Amino acid sequence: MGQMKIMQTKWLAAQMLVVCLLALVTAASAQPTIPTDRGGLLAGEGMGLAAPAERNGFPGPKHVLELKDSLRLSRDQAKRTEELVEGVKVSAIAKGEQIVEAEEELEGYLAAGKVQEKELRAKLQRIGKLRAELRFVHLQAHLRMKQVLRQEQNAAYGVLRGVHGSH
């Protein structure tokens, strides 16, 4: 009879452990993602940061690669475009990691409850500067991409992408 009691106790403990783990997983998944654009930042995605360039005749390297056959890119142009895409990805991921870290730091600072306006402003300015630097990475790639393409390719890009501001 003592053996049975031990087994029942172990079974009950195992069930309680499963319930606790499920509660922990549920609580963790209910936490908001900080920052909300975390996935895009860590993946080096453009997230529309260079949309003004796109609308005004500065083609995006990733889209140029997608349209390389239609644009009739030379081997050299394709290579330079691939290098631009890779360079942006590396730089954007690094900057994105810094932004996520700064946003998480801000979240923790606010959660601690002892907020000073001067320190809060400094944290926000740092995040703003990092986000501006990330946007520059993406916009700079569009500026450089325009220089890689010939004038008629830039015009064709605008038509193919439905962007008629191509200058």
Secondary structure, DSSP 8 states (H G I E B T S, - for coil): -HHHHHHHHHHHHHHHHHHHHHHHHHHHHHS--SSTTHHHHHHT--TTTTHHHHHTT---HHHHHHTHHHHT--HHHHHHHHHHHHHHHHHHHHHHHHHHHHHHHHHHHHHHS---HHHHHHHHHHHHHHHHHHHHHHHHHHHHHHHHS-HHHHHHHHHHHT-TT--
